[in-house]
Amino acid sequence: MDFTVEQENGTAIVSVNIERLNASNAAGLKAELVLLNKGSVNNIVIDMSKAKYCDSSGLSAILVANRLCKDTNGQFVLCGLQVNVQKLIEIAQLDKVLALAKDRDAALELIS
């Protein structure tokens, strides 16, 4: 399974369980995020600690999560970024738009 979802105190934690978040699997992540949103989940954490690579499709899925949470007055936090993915986020200047956290615990702390 490419993604797993856990619920903790009204927050969905989506773990990316693949090394490459790209065009071949980003649509699955987007679908998961839309389902969560339709299920009235508006606080989402995406844990990217296993992902070593992310392309524009992956970034698009991350931005969908951010927009869905904002549109429903929720919060979105991206955590566990590995060096290459962190650099991509910074180059795209998304570090100014997205809430980032070191790990899952820090992300949940930001939301609470």
C-alpha positions as CSV (number, residue, x, y, z in Angstrom):
1,M,0.0,0.0,0.0
2,D,1.5,3.3,-1.1
3,F,-0.3,5.4,1.6
4,T,-1.7,4.6,5.0
5,V,-4.1,6.8,7.0
6,E,-4.4,7.0,10.8
7,Q,-6.8,9.1,12.8
8,E,-5.6,10.8,15.9
9,N,-7.7,13.4,17.9
10,G,-9.6,14.4,14.8
11,T,-6.5,14.7,12.6
12,A,-5.8,12.4,9.7
13,I,-2.1,11.4,9.4
14,V,-1.3,10.2,5.9
15,S,2.0,8.3,5.7
16,V,3.6,8.1,2.3
17,N,5.1,4.6,2.2
18,I,7.0,4.9,-1.0
19,E,10.4,6.3,-1.9
20,R,9.2,8.2,-5.0
21,L,6.1,10.4,-4.9
22,N,5.5,11.0,-8.6
23,A,3.0,11.0,-11.5
24,S,2.5,7.2,-11.2
25,N,1.1,7.4,-7.6
26,A,0.3,11.1,-6.8
27,A,-3.3,10.6,-8.1
28,G,-3.8,8.0,-5.5
29,L,-2.7,10.4,-2.8
30,K,-5.0,13.1,-4.2
31,A,-7.9,10.7,-4.1
32,E,-7.2,9.7,-0.5
33,L,-7.1,13.4,0.5
34,V,-10.4,14.2,-1.3
35,L,-12.0,11.2,0.5
36,L,-10.8,12.4,3.9
37,N,-12.1,15.9,3.1
38,K,-15.5,14.6,2.1
39,G,-15.6,12.6,5.3
40,S,-15.4,15.9,7.2
41,V,-11.7,15.6,8.1
42,N,-10.2,19.1,7.8
43,N,-6.9,18.6,9.7
44,I,-4.4,16.6,7.8
45,V,-0.7,15.7,8.4
46,I,1.3,14.2,5.5
47,D,4.3,12.3,6.8
48,M,6.9,12.2,4.0
49,S,9.7,10.5,6.0
50,K,10.0,7.5,3.6
51,A,9.9,9.6,0.4
52,K,13.3,10.4,-1.0
53,Y,12.0,12.0,-4.2
54,C,9.0,14.1,-5.1
55,D,8.1,15.5,-8.6
56,S,5.6,18.2,-9.6
57,S,2.8,15.7,-9.5
58,G,3.6,15.0,-5.9
59,L,3.8,18.7,-5.1
60,S,0.4,19.1,-6.7
61,A,-1.1,16.5,-4.4
62,I,0.5,18.2,-1.4
63,L,-1.0,21.5,-2.5
64,V,-4.4,19.9,-2.9
65,A,-4.2,18.8,0.8
66,N,-3.3,22.3,1.8
67,R,-6.2,23.9,-0.2
68,L,-8.7,21.4,1.1
69,C,-7.8,22.0,4.7
70,K,-7.8,25.8,4.2
71,D,-11.2,25.7,2.4
72,T,-12.7,23.9,5.4
73,N,-11.1,26.1,8.1
74,G,-8.7,23.2,9.0
75,Q,-5.0,22.9,9.2
76,F,-2.4,21.1,7.0
77,V,1.1,20.2,8.1
78,L,3.8,18.5,6.0
79,C,6.4,16.6,8.0
80,G,9.4,14.3,7.8
81,L,10.9,15.8,4.7
82,Q,14.1,14.2,3.6
83,V,16.9,16.5,2.2
84,N,16.1,16.2,-1.5
85,V,12.4,16.8,-0.9
86,Q,13.1,19.7,1.5
87,K,15.3,21.3,-1.2
88,L,12.5,21.0,-3.8
89,I,10.0,22.6,-1.4
90,E,12.4,25.5,-0.8
91,I,13.2,25.9,-4.5
92,A,9.5,26.1,-5.3
93,Q,9.2,28.6,-2.3
94,L,6.5,26.4,-0.8
95,D,8.2,26.6,2.5
96,K,6.6,30.1,2.7
97,V,3.1,28.7,2.0
98,L,3.0,25.3,3.8
99,A,3.3,24.5,7.4
100,L,6.3,22.3,7.9
101,A,7.3,20.2,10.8
102,K,10.3,18.0,11.6
103,D,8.3,14.9,12.5
104,R,4.9,13.6,13.2
105,D,4.8,14.6,16.8
106,A,5.9,18.2,16.0
107,A,3.2,18.3,13.3
108,L,0.5,17.2,15.7
109,E,1.7,19.8,18.2
110,L,1.3,22.5,15.5
111,I,-2.3,21.4,14.9
112,S,-3.4,21.2,18.5
